[in-house]
Amino acid sequence: MRNIKIPKNRIRKLRTLSIGDKKYYLETINKKGFKEKLIDLCSNDYFGLSRDNEVIEAAHKSSRIEGLGSGSSLFISGSRPVHNTLEKEIAKWLDREKVLLFPSGFQANIAAIQALANRNTIVIADKYIHNSLITGIKASGGKLIRFLHNNLSDLENKLTKFKPERKSLLVIIESLYSMEGSLAPLNKIIKLCNKYNAKLIIDEAHALGIVGNFGKGLSYKLKDPIQIVCGTFGKAFGSGGAFLACDEETCEKIIQTSSAFRYTTALSPALAAGALSSLQKIKNNKYWGRDLLAFSHKWKEEIRNVTNYSVIGDCHIISIIIGSEDDTLLMQKYLEKNGFLAIAIRPPTIPVGESRIRITVKKTLNERILKDFVSVLKDFK
């Protein structure tokens, strides 16, 4: 650590957590060597499907038939029938022509940008997009321009400024931002992209399953200028891996040219089978997302009632803005001491002075947990 120049209050430490006997518990070993149960307020397992018996059994059955891992890339011997089925079912669910699977959302986002951007592209991206998207832009060779978060005036100013360069324009946004919990004004962004002939990539990672028409995301039924929709199975689906949904031409370009797609071991068949089972559950329970959003609104209001800190979030991601990194770490430790695992989010993940406790509301939580959390938070000094 001597040669790593990171401020002490920004050093991250890995920790091991096990699942508890209830879907909302995680277990850790404290300094005295004893097990501690912590209520999970930080994972993205929004519906608790990672612990659903039917989803787990689907993954188990697939691993017995297809093997645990795929063993190679899709171009060699890694493609299994379950991959094809999942791609077709997701495409049908989202009303897109084609879907491609990836082992991770990070790889999927890099592939999406490299398919549409090169050194002749101006990429205009929301200031709060995920690091994977930034990495993809840098790898593409495109010129990165940032616009203020969800600020339509600033976006239009950037589109106006760079359109005369006679380069292609690509706008990149998320539908639901993972740190702010804020929704993009998608319809207005689409109008601006059409006005300035810009293509659009939208990352729906945190929205799918919850937001939009029966959890199909903000982009459902919207086409031009949306070129690619990015999604993941590691959040509401409770599995792992990711996908890109697009038209056939874009899909074929990714297959033939994307190193992020070609040079990686294919998604585990077990994870694909688990995601397929989760998809069916989400389709069969159309109001899970609506109910979760209503419950999340209650969490936000209750938290606001007992704290003087700013509390933000449009959906199931809620942030308590503390400001100071040290004070945010103190709150994390206090909450953990009282049985709640809610993580301090600090720079460089978010801007300096905006450190926060980020809470993800999940279907597995209940009114009693909310009441207990609010009571604990109220006593924080």
ROBATOR-663807 format. One record per residue (C-alpha): y, x, z; residue in one letter. Coordinates in nm, 3 decimals. Layout:
residues N
<r north="Y" east="X" up="Z" type="a"/>
...
//
This chain:
residues 381
<r north="0.000" east="0.000" up="0.000" type="m"/>
<r north="0.234" east="0.298" up="0.045" type="r"/>
<r north="0.295" east="0.323" up="-0.328" type="n"/>
<r north="0.341" east="-0.051" up="-0.384" type="i"/>
<r north="0.707" east="-0.137" up="-0.341" type="k"/>
<r north="0.690" east="-0.498" up="-0.223" type="i"/>
<r north="0.898" east="-0.634" up="0.067" type="p"/>
<r north="0.684" east="-0.691" up="0.374" type="k"/>
<r north="0.751" east="-1.065" up="0.380" type="n"/>
<r north="0.629" east="-1.101" up="0.020" type="r"/>
<r north="0.294" east="-0.931" up="0.058" type="i"/>
<r north="0.008" east="-1.172" up="-0.015" type="r"/>
<r north="-0.324" east="-1.151" up="0.162" type="k"/>
<r north="-0.652" east="-1.289" up="0.036" type="l"/>
<r north="-0.849" east="-1.510" up="0.269" type="r"/>
<r north="-1.189" east="-1.676" up="0.255" type="t"/>
<r north="-1.218" east="-2.050" up="0.305" type="l"/>
<r north="-1.529" east="-2.266" up="0.313" type="s"/>
<r north="-1.552" east="-2.640" up="0.263" type="i"/>
<r north="-1.580" east="-2.847" up="0.579" type="g"/>
<r north="-1.792" east="-3.147" up="0.670" type="d"/>
<r north="-1.529" east="-3.388" up="0.534" type="k"/>
<r north="-1.359" east="-3.381" up="0.198" type="k"/>
<r north="-1.019" east="-3.305" up="0.346" type="y"/>
<r north="-1.135" east="-3.009" up="0.557" type="y"/>
<r north="-1.143" east="-2.640" up="0.478" type="l"/>
<r north="-1.289" east="-2.391" up="0.725" type="e"/>
<r north="-1.179" east="-2.038" up="0.805" type="t"/>
<r north="-1.273" east="-1.774" up="1.058" type="i"/>
<r north="-0.994" east="-1.694" up="1.304" type="n"/>
<r north="-0.916" east="-1.354" up="1.457" type="k"/>
<r north="-1.152" east="-1.423" up="1.747" type="k"/>
<r north="-1.442" east="-1.487" up="1.509" type="g"/>
<r north="-1.454" east="-1.865" up="1.560" type="f"/>
<r north="-1.457" east="-2.130" up="1.288" type="k"/>
<r north="-1.137" east="-2.329" up="1.249" type="e"/>
<r north="-1.109" east="-2.657" up="1.061" type="k"/>
<r north="-0.792" east="-2.700" up="0.859" type="l"/>
<r north="-0.679" east="-3.011" up="0.674" type="i"/>
<r north="-0.629" east="-2.917" up="0.309" type="d"/>
<r north="-0.270" east="-2.985" up="0.204" type="l"/>
<r north="-0.255" east="-2.715" up="-0.061" type="c"/>
<r north="-0.538" east="-2.737" up="-0.317" type="s"/>
<r north="-0.508" east="-2.911" up="-0.654" type="n"/>
<r north="-0.833" east="-3.106" up="-0.610" type="d"/>
<r north="-0.631" east="-3.428" up="-0.629" type="y"/>
<r north="-0.922" east="-3.675" up="-0.631" type="f"/>
<r north="-1.169" east="-3.468" up="-0.429" type="g"/>
<r north="-1.400" east="-3.454" up="-0.731" type="l"/>
<r north="-1.500" east="-3.092" up="-0.667" type="s"/>
<r north="-1.708" east="-3.231" up="-0.378" type="r"/>
<r north="-1.821" east="-3.554" up="-0.542" type="d"/>
<r north="-2.202" east="-3.582" up="-0.531" type="n"/>
<r north="-2.237" east="-3.727" up="-0.882" type="e"/>
<r north="-2.011" east="-3.461" up="-1.034" type="v"/>
<r north="-2.202" east="-3.186" up="-0.853" type="i"/>
<r north="-2.535" east="-3.332" up="-0.965" type="e"/>
<r north="-2.416" east="-3.340" up="-1.327" type="a"/>
<r north="-2.328" east="-2.970" up="-1.305" type="a"/>
<r north="-2.660" east="-2.895" up="-1.132" type="h"/>
<r north="-2.862" east="-3.080" up="-1.394" type="k"/>
<r north="-2.680" east="-2.903" up="-1.676" type="s"/>
<r north="-2.740" east="-2.560" up="-1.523" type="s"/>
<r north="-3.114" east="-2.631" up="-1.506" type="r"/>
<r north="-3.120" east="-2.729" up="-1.873" type="i"/>
<r north="-2.855" east="-2.503" up="-2.029" type="e"/>
<r north="-2.840" east="-2.214" up="-1.781" type="g"/>
<r north="-2.566" east="-2.135" up="-1.531" type="l"/>
<r north="-2.346" east="-1.928" up="-1.762" type="g"/>
<r north="-2.303" east="-1.945" up="-2.138" type="s"/>
<r north="-2.377" east="-1.574" up="-2.181" type="g"/>
<r north="-2.137" east="-1.499" up="-2.464" type="s"/>
<r north="-1.839" east="-1.623" up="-2.660" type="s"/>
<r north="-1.857" east="-1.945" up="-2.858" type="l"/>
<r north="-1.873" east="-1.735" up="-3.177" type="f"/>
<r north="-2.196" east="-1.564" up="-3.073" type="i"/>
<r north="-2.439" east="-1.774" up="-2.869" type="s"/>
<r north="-2.223" east="-1.938" up="-2.600" type="g"/>
<r north="-2.181" east="-2.284" up="-2.754" type="s"/>
<r north="-2.384" east="-2.563" up="-2.593" type="r"/>
<r north="-2.412" east="-2.936" up="-2.672" type="p"/>
<r north="-2.221" east="-3.022" up="-2.354" type="v"/>
<r north="-1.920" east="-2.827" up="-2.485" type="h"/>
<r north="-1.914" east="-3.034" up="-2.802" type="n"/>
<r north="-1.951" east="-3.359" up="-2.608" type="t"/>
<r north="-1.668" east="-3.272" up="-2.369" type="l"/>
<r north="-1.437" east="-3.175" up="-2.655" type="e"/>
<r north="-1.500" east="-3.504" up="-2.835" type="k"/>
<r north="-1.460" east="-3.716" up="-2.521" type="e"/>
<r north="-1.132" east="-3.550" up="-2.420" type="i"/>
<r north="-0.998" east="-3.583" up="-2.776" type="a"/>
<r north="-1.088" east="-3.952" up="-2.780" type="k"/>
<r north="-0.940" east="-4.010" up="-2.433" type="w"/>
<r north="-0.609" east="-3.847" up="-2.525" type="l"/>
<r north="-0.603" east="-3.979" up="-2.883" type="d"/>
<r north="-0.586" east="-3.630" up="-3.036" type="r"/>
<r north="-0.765" east="-3.504" up="-3.345" type="e"/>
<r north="-0.934" east="-3.201" up="-3.189" type="k"/>
<r north="-0.988" east="-3.027" up="-2.855" type="v"/>
<r north="-1.085" east="-2.666" up="-2.786" type="l"/>
<r north="-1.229" east="-2.549" up="-2.453" type="l"/>
<r north="-1.130" east="-2.233" up="-2.264" type="f"/>
<r north="-1.264" east="-2.064" up="-1.949" type="p"/>
<r north="-0.920" east="-2.083" up="-1.785" type="s"/>
<r north="-0.580" east="-2.246" up="-1.818" type="g"/>
<r north="-0.418" east="-1.903" up="-1.835" type="f"/>
<r north="-0.614" east="-1.818" up="-2.151" type="q"/>
<r north="-0.554" east="-2.162" up="-2.302" type="a"/>
<r north="-0.178" east="-2.132" up="-2.262" type="n"/>
<r north="-0.171" east="-1.785" up="-2.416" type="i"/>
<r north="-0.374" east="-1.911" up="-2.713" type="a"/>
<r north="-0.147" east="-2.214" up="-2.758" type="a"/>
<r north="0.168" east="-2.005" up="-2.788" type="i"/>
<r north="0.015" east="-1.739" up="-3.010" type="q"/>
<r north="-0.092" east="-2.014" up="-3.249" type="a"/>
<r north="0.268" east="-2.131" up="-3.299" type="l"/>
<r north="0.489" east="-1.829" up="-3.229" type="a"/>
<r north="0.539" east="-1.482" up="-3.370" type="n"/>
<r north="0.826" east="-1.234" up="-3.402" type="r"/>
<r north="1.005" east="-1.480" up="-3.632" type="n"/>
<r north="1.008" east="-1.753" up="-3.366" type="t"/>
<r north="1.273" east="-1.846" up="-3.113" type="i"/>
<r north="1.091" east="-1.982" up="-2.808" type="v"/>
<r north="1.312" east="-2.200" up="-2.588" type="i"/>
<r north="1.138" east="-2.263" up="-2.258" type="a"/>
<r north="1.220" east="-2.450" up="-1.940" type="d"/>
<r north="1.316" east="-2.206" up="-1.666" type="k"/>
<r north="1.032" east="-2.325" up="-1.443" type="y"/>
<r north="0.734" east="-2.304" up="-1.679" type="i"/>
<r north="0.417" east="-2.140" up="-1.551" type="h"/>
<r north="0.368" east="-1.764" up="-1.561" type="n"/>
<r north="0.079" east="-1.801" up="-1.809" type="s"/>
<r north="0.320" east="-1.952" up="-2.061" type="l"/>
<r north="0.567" east="-1.667" up="-2.011" type="i"/>
<r north="0.284" east="-1.418" up="-2.063" type="t"/>
<r north="0.187" east="-1.599" up="-2.383" type="g"/>
<r north="0.542" east="-1.587" up="-2.517" type="i"/>
<r north="0.568" east="-1.213" up="-2.453" type="k"/>
<r north="0.230" east="-1.154" up="-2.618" type="a"/>
<r north="0.333" east="-1.357" up="-2.925" type="s"/>
<r north="0.635" east="-1.138" up="-3.002" type="g"/>
<r north="0.864" east="-1.441" up="-3.007" type="g"/>
<r north="1.217" east="-1.423" up="-2.869" type="k"/>
<r north="1.226" east="-1.594" up="-2.529" type="l"/>
<r north="1.527" east="-1.806" up="-2.438" type="i"/>
<r north="1.532" east="-2.002" up="-2.109" type="r"/>
<r north="1.707" east="-2.335" up="-2.050" type="f"/>
<r north="1.795" east="-2.475" up="-1.709" type="l"/>
<r north="1.519" east="-2.686" up="-1.557" type="h"/>
<r north="1.507" east="-3.034" up="-1.713" type="n"/>
<r north="1.868" east="-2.987" up="-1.830" type="n"/>
<r north="1.900" east="-3.164" up="-2.165" type="l"/>
<r north="2.255" east="-3.040" up="-2.229" type="s"/>
<r north="2.151" east="-2.679" up="-2.182" type="d"/>
<r north="1.845" east="-2.731" up="-2.403" type="l"/>
<r north="2.060" east="-2.874" up="-2.682" type="e"/>
<r north="2.311" east="-2.590" up="-2.645" type="n"/>
<r north="2.028" east="-2.340" up="-2.692" type="k"/>
<r north="1.886" east="-2.530" up="-2.991" type="l"/>
<r north="2.232" east="-2.544" up="-3.149" type="t"/>
<r north="2.299" east="-2.177" up="-3.085" type="k"/>
<r north="1.975" east="-2.041" up="-3.229" type="f"/>
<r north="1.905" east="-2.279" up="-3.517" type="k"/>
<r north="2.141" east="-2.085" up="-3.753" type="p"/>
<r north="1.918" east="-1.776" up="-3.716" type="e"/>
<r north="1.683" east="-1.939" up="-3.968" type="r"/>
<r north="1.382" east="-1.871" up="-3.753" type="k"/>
<r north="1.130" east="-2.129" up="-3.642" type="s"/>
<r north="1.207" east="-2.300" up="-3.311" type="l"/>
<r north="0.946" east="-2.370" up="-3.044" type="l"/>
<r north="1.020" east="-2.555" up="-2.720" type="v"/>
<r north="0.782" east="-2.518" up="-2.425" type="i"/>
<r north="0.778" east="-2.748" up="-2.121" type="i"/>
<r north="0.545" east="-2.886" up="-1.856" type="e"/>
<r north="0.510" east="-3.258" up="-1.798" type="s"/>
<r north="0.488" east="-3.210" up="-1.421" type="l"/>
<r north="0.613" east="-2.884" up="-1.273" type="y"/>
<r north="0.383" east="-2.734" up="-1.014" type="s"/>
<r north="0.645" east="-2.599" up="-0.773" type="m"/>
<r north="0.920" east="-2.860" up="-0.806" type="e"/>
<r north="0.694" east="-3.160" up="-0.846" type="g"/>
<r north="0.945" east="-3.282" up="-1.105" type="s"/>
<r north="0.868" east="-3.478" up="-1.421" type="l"/>
<r north="1.008" east="-3.374" up="-1.758" type="a"/>
<r north="1.236" east="-3.618" up="-1.944" type="p"/>
<r north="0.987" east="-3.602" up="-2.230" type="l"/>
<r north="1.118" east="-3.876" up="-2.459" type="n"/>
<r north="1.466" east="-3.722" up="-2.462" type="k"/>
<r north="1.325" east="-3.373" up="-2.520" type="i"/>
<r north="1.124" east="-3.509" up="-2.814" type="i"/>
<r north="1.443" east="-3.654" up="-2.966" type="k"/>
<r north="1.616" east="-3.317" up="-2.939" type="l"/>
<r north="1.319" east="-3.134" up="-3.091" type="c"/>
<r north="1.313" east="-3.374" up="-3.385" type="n"/>
<r north="1.691" east="-3.341" up="-3.429" type="k"/>
<r north="1.669" east="-2.961" up="-3.453" type="y"/>
<r north="1.328" east="-2.941" up="-3.624" type="n"/>
<r north="1.165" east="-2.765" up="-3.329" type="a"/>
<r north="0.796" east="-2.774" up="-3.244" type="k"/>
<r north="0.689" east="-2.861" up="-2.890" type="l"/>
<r north="0.412" east="-2.744" up="-2.656" type="i"/>
<r north="0.359" east="-2.945" up="-2.338" type="i"/>
<r north="0.145" east="-2.831" up="-2.046" type="d"/>
<r north="-0.004" east="-3.138" up="-1.874" type="e"/>
<r north="-0.213" east="-2.943" up="-1.620" type="a"/>
<r north="-0.086" east="-3.116" up="-1.305" type="h"/>
<r north="-0.028" east="-3.457" up="-1.462" type="a"/>
<r north="-0.362" east="-3.537" up="-1.627" type="l"/>
<r north="-0.572" east="-3.786" up="-1.436" type="g"/>
<r north="-0.270" east="-3.911" up="-1.242" type="i"/>
<r north="0.050" east="-3.952" up="-1.442" type="v"/>
<r north="0.105" east="-4.170" up="-1.747" type="g"/>
<r north="-0.106" east="-4.444" up="-1.902" type="n"/>
<r north="-0.416" east="-4.450" up="-1.674" type="f"/>
<r north="-0.373" east="-4.080" up="-1.604" type="g"/>
<r north="-0.355" east="-3.968" up="-1.967" type="k"/>
<r north="-0.034" east="-3.773" up="-1.915" type="g"/>
<r north="0.325" east="-3.816" up="-2.029" type="l"/>
<r north="0.241" east="-3.714" up="-2.385" type="s"/>
<r north="-0.021" east="-3.985" up="-2.448" type="y"/>
<r north="0.042" east="-4.170" up="-2.776" type="k"/>
<r north="0.329" east="-3.935" up="-2.862" type="l"/>
<r north="0.282" east="-3.717" up="-3.171" type="k"/>
<r north="0.552" east="-3.523" up="-3.359" type="d"/>
<r north="0.700" east="-3.284" up="-3.261" type="p"/>
<r north="0.423" east="-3.224" up="-3.004" type="i"/>
<r north="0.194" east="-2.964" up="-3.160" type="q"/>
<r north="-0.029" east="-2.878" up="-2.864" type="i"/>
<r north="-0.111" east="-3.045" up="-2.532" type="v"/>
<r north="-0.249" east="-2.804" up="-2.270" type="c"/>
<r north="-0.479" east="-2.939" up="-2.000" type="g"/>
<r north="-0.707" east="-2.811" up="-1.727" type="t"/>
<r north="-1.028" east="-2.919" up="-1.552" type="f"/>
<r north="-0.947" east="-2.721" up="-1.238" type="g"/>
<r north="-0.716" east="-2.978" up="-1.080" type="k"/>
<r north="-0.768" east="-3.357" up="-1.092" type="a"/>
<r north="-1.110" east="-3.305" up="-1.256" type="f"/>
<r north="-1.233" east="-3.086" up="-0.969" type="g"/>
<r north="-1.418" east="-2.851" up="-1.206" type="s"/>
<r north="-1.302" east="-2.538" up="-1.389" type="g"/>
<r north="-1.183" east="-2.431" up="-1.731" type="g"/>
<r north="-0.918" east="-2.576" up="-1.959" type="a"/>
<r north="-0.851" east="-2.713" up="-2.306" type="f"/>
<r north="-0.599" east="-2.744" up="-2.586" type="l"/>
<r north="-0.557" east="-3.075" up="-2.770" type="a"/>
<r north="-0.398" east="-3.064" up="-3.114" type="c"/>
<r north="-0.440" east="-3.154" up="-3.481" type="d"/>
<r north="-0.725" east="-3.016" up="-3.692" type="e"/>
<r north="-0.511" east="-2.759" up="-3.872" type="e"/>
<r north="-0.375" east="-2.606" up="-3.551" type="t"/>
<r north="-0.723" east="-2.612" up="-3.399" type="c"/>
<r north="-0.867" east="-2.422" up="-3.693" type="e"/>
<r north="-0.590" east="-2.164" up="-3.674" type="k"/>
<r north="-0.671" east="-2.100" up="-3.307" type="i"/>
<r north="-1.042" east="-2.068" up="-3.384" type="i"/>
<r north="-0.984" east="-1.817" up="-3.662" type="q"/>
<r north="-0.700" east="-1.608" up="-3.517" type="t"/>
<r north="-0.677" east="-1.638" up="-3.137" type="s"/>
<r north="-0.808" east="-1.341" up="-2.940" type="s"/>
<r north="-0.779" east="-1.547" up="-2.618" type="a"/>
<r north="-1.029" east="-1.791" up="-2.769" type="f"/>
<r north="-1.260" east="-1.554" up="-2.954" type="r"/>
<r north="-1.306" east="-1.263" up="-2.716" type="y"/>
<r north="-1.416" east="-1.433" up="-2.396" type="t"/>
<r north="-1.737" east="-1.571" up="-2.253" type="t"/>
<r north="-1.744" east="-1.945" up="-2.313" type="a"/>
<r north="-1.686" east="-2.199" up="-2.037" type="l"/>
<r north="-1.991" east="-2.238" up="-1.813" type="s"/>
<r north="-2.206" east="-2.535" up="-1.927" type="p"/>
<r north="-2.226" east="-2.647" up="-1.564" type="a"/>
<r north="-1.847" east="-2.666" up="-1.535" type="l"/>
<r north="-1.827" east="-2.851" up="-1.866" type="a"/>
<r north="-2.086" east="-3.103" up="-1.745" type="a"/>
<r north="-1.899" east="-3.145" up="-1.417" type="g"/>
<r north="-1.573" east="-3.204" up="-1.604" type="a"/>
<r north="-1.746" east="-3.460" up="-1.828" type="l"/>
<r north="-1.870" east="-3.648" up="-1.521" type="s"/>
<r north="-1.521" east="-3.636" up="-1.367" type="s"/>
<r north="-1.369" east="-3.768" up="-1.688" type="l"/>
<r north="-1.599" east="-4.068" up="-1.674" type="q"/>
<r north="-1.501" east="-4.135" up="-1.313" type="k"/>
<r north="-1.129" east="-4.114" up="-1.395" type="i"/>
<r north="-1.179" east="-4.352" up="-1.688" type="k"/>
<r north="-1.376" east="-4.595" up="-1.473" type="n"/>
<r north="-1.117" east="-4.588" up="-1.195" type="n"/>
<r north="-0.799" east="-4.650" up="-1.392" type="k"/>
<r north="-0.578" east="-4.703" up="-1.089" type="y"/>
<r north="-0.662" east="-4.388" up="-0.896" type="w"/>
<r north="-0.351" east="-4.220" up="-1.033" type="g"/>
<r north="-0.124" east="-4.517" up="-0.960" type="r"/>
<r north="-0.255" east="-4.543" up="-0.604" type="d"/>
<r north="-0.218" east="-4.169" up="-0.544" type="l"/>
<r north="0.143" east="-4.178" up="-0.661" type="l"/>
<r north="0.218" east="-4.469" up="-0.427" type="a"/>
<r north="0.057" east="-4.283" up="-0.135" type="f"/>
<r north="0.251" east="-3.967" up="-0.228" type="s"/>
<r north="0.577" east="-4.160" up="-0.219" type="h"/>
<r north="0.494" east="-4.266" up="0.135" type="k"/>
<r north="0.426" east="-3.903" up="0.235" type="w"/>
<r north="0.761" east="-3.796" up="0.094" type="k"/>
<r north="0.953" east="-4.070" up="0.275" type="e"/>
<r north="0.779" east="-4.007" up="0.606" type="e"/>
<r north="0.845" east="-3.633" up="0.584" type="i"/>
<r north="1.210" east="-3.692" up="0.498" type="r"/>
<r north="1.246" east="-3.911" up="0.806" type="n"/>
<r north="1.151" east="-3.632" up="1.048" type="v"/>
<r north="1.309" east="-3.318" up="0.900" type="t"/>
<r north="1.655" east="-3.198" up="0.806" type="n"/>
<r north="1.517" east="-2.987" up="0.523" type="y"/>
<r north="1.544" east="-3.097" up="0.162" type="s"/>
<r north="1.222" east="-3.265" up="0.045" type="v"/>
<r north="1.162" east="-3.280" up="-0.330" type="i"/>
<r north="0.893" east="-3.404" up="-0.569" type="g"/>
<r north="0.859" east="-3.696" up="-0.809" type="d"/>
<r north="0.484" east="-3.732" up="-0.778" type="c"/>
<r north="0.193" east="-3.595" up="-0.573" type="h"/>
<r north="0.344" east="-3.247" up="-0.535" type="i"/>
<r north="0.596" east="-3.235" up="-0.250" type="i"/>
<r north="0.802" east="-2.935" up="-0.142" type="s"/>
<r north="0.987" east="-2.888" up="0.185" type="i"/>
<r north="1.265" east="-2.644" up="0.096" type="i"/>
<r north="1.319" east="-2.401" up="0.384" type="i"/>
<r north="1.519" east="-2.130" up="0.204" type="g"/>
<r north="1.443" east="-1.821" up="0.411" type="s"/>
<r north="1.115" east="-1.647" up="0.335" type="e"/>
<r north="1.062" east="-1.551" up="0.698" type="d"/>
<r north="1.131" east="-1.903" up="0.823" type="d"/>
<r north="0.894" east="-2.048" up="0.564" type="t"/>
<r north="0.616" east="-1.816" up="0.679" type="l"/>
<r north="0.683" east="-1.922" up="1.037" type="l"/>
<r north="0.641" east="-2.287" up="0.940" type="m"/>
<r north="0.315" east="-2.210" up="0.758" type="q"/>
<r north="0.178" east="-2.037" up="1.069" type="k"/>
<r north="0.297" east="-2.323" up="1.292" type="y"/>
<r north="0.130" east="-2.585" up="1.073" type="l"/>
<r north="-0.192" east="-2.385" up="1.057" type="e"/>
<r north="-0.194" east="-2.346" up="1.435" type="k"/>
<r north="-0.181" east="-2.727" up="1.447" type="n"/>
<r north="-0.465" east="-2.775" up="1.197" type="g"/>
<r north="-0.291" east="-2.804" up="0.859" type="f"/>
<r north="-0.324" east="-2.563" up="0.566" type="l"/>
<r north="0.004" east="-2.581" up="0.372" type="a"/>
<r north="0.110" east="-2.262" up="0.200" type="i"/>
<r north="0.449" east="-2.089" up="0.201" type="a"/>
<r north="0.566" east="-2.044" up="-0.157" type="i"/>
<r north="0.797" east="-1.744" up="-0.189" type="r"/>
<r north="0.963" east="-1.529" up="-0.457" type="p"/>
<r north="0.882" east="-1.421" up="-0.719" type="p"/>
<r north="0.697" east="-1.752" up="-0.770" type="t"/>
<r north="1.022" east="-1.939" up="-0.706" type="i"/>
<r north="1.387" east="-1.820" up="-0.696" type="p"/>
<r north="1.526" east="-1.625" up="-0.399" type="v"/>
<r north="1.661" east="-1.859" up="-0.133" type="g"/>
<r north="1.430" east="-2.145" up="-0.231" type="e"/>
<r north="1.116" east="-2.062" up="-0.031" type="s"/>
<r north="0.922" east="-2.371" up="0.059" type="r"/>
<r north="0.615" east="-2.533" up="0.203" type="i"/>
<r north="0.432" east="-2.696" up="-0.085" type="r"/>
<r north="0.213" east="-2.998" up="-0.012" type="i"/>
<r north="-0.030" east="-3.159" up="-0.254" type="t"/>
<r north="-0.120" east="-3.516" up="-0.168" type="v"/>
<r north="-0.482" east="-3.604" up="-0.243" type="k"/>
<r north="-0.698" east="-3.913" up="-0.255" type="k"/>
<r north="-0.912" east="-3.766" up="0.024" type="t"/>
<r north="-0.625" east="-3.782" up="0.275" type="l"/>
<r north="-0.550" east="-4.095" up="0.478" type="n"/>
<r north="-0.285" east="-4.268" up="0.688" type="e"/>
<r north="-0.400" east="-4.104" up="1.010" type="r"/>
<r north="-0.364" east="-3.756" up="0.861" type="i"/>
<r north="-0.014" east="-3.846" up="0.741" type="l"/>
<r north="0.079" east="-3.972" up="1.087" type="k"/>
<r north="-0.055" east="-3.656" up="1.254" type="d"/>
<r north="0.119" east="-3.426" up="1.005" type="f"/>
<r north="0.455" east="-3.599" up="1.049" type="v"/>
<r north="0.419" east="-3.577" up="1.427" type="s"/>
<r north="0.348" east="-3.203" up="1.408" type="v"/>
<r north="0.630" east="-3.142" up="1.161" type="l"/>
<r north="0.876" east="-3.331" up="1.380" type="k"/>
<r north="0.817" east="-3.084" up="1.666" type="d"/>
<r north="0.871" east="-2.772" up="1.454" type="f"/>
<r north="1.158" east="-2.564" up="1.594" type="k"/>
//
